[in-house]
Amino acid sequence: MNFETVRYEGYGPGGTAVLADCLTGDRERTTGAVRRAFSGCGGHLGARGSVSYLFQDVGALRFEAGDRVALAAVALAAGAEDVVTRADGSIEVLTAPAELAMVAGALRAAGFIAAAGELTVRSSTLVPVSGEAAAALAQLLESLVSLEDVRHVYSNAALSEPFLARLPA
């Protein structure tokens, strides 16, 4: 069986954009399953390019809370694009995908060991979603993630902390 990677783009509840990256041996089966997930939760599939322009590929390194100023100085000198302190105190270093290994190496050499690192997709703008739209979007994202062929799901939704706290882990 030949497998192929397929990216599905669509619109979720509350005016959100959703990407689903899949690995499939049967594109028709996967397309049908993804389409049903979207339509069953108040969304719909879009054409290629309909929402992907809202996202960009990035390298992301996560560090436990620490000396943000020193870490940022090393990261930015090594070619990182941004250094962000999260609400939990952790620090995230964002890079161009091609620069991830070089920035991680420079930080490691300076004594900063990442808790996690990955190539991922981030939205360039966030859409606030709450209430029923947030619940429907959460159901859509859960439905997509549960599909056998889906490998990654991305959205540009900005969900409130109280809403996120109610979601199962």
Secondary structure, DSSP 8 states (H G I E B T S, - for coil): ---EEEEEEEEEGGGEEEEEEEEES-HHHHHHHHHHHHHHTT-EE--TTSSGGGEEEEEEEEE-S--HHHHHHHHHHTT-SEEEE-TTS-EEEEE-GGGHHHHHHHHHHTT---SEEEEEEEESS-EEE-HHHHHHHHHHHHHHHHSTTEEEEEE-EEE-HHHHHHS--
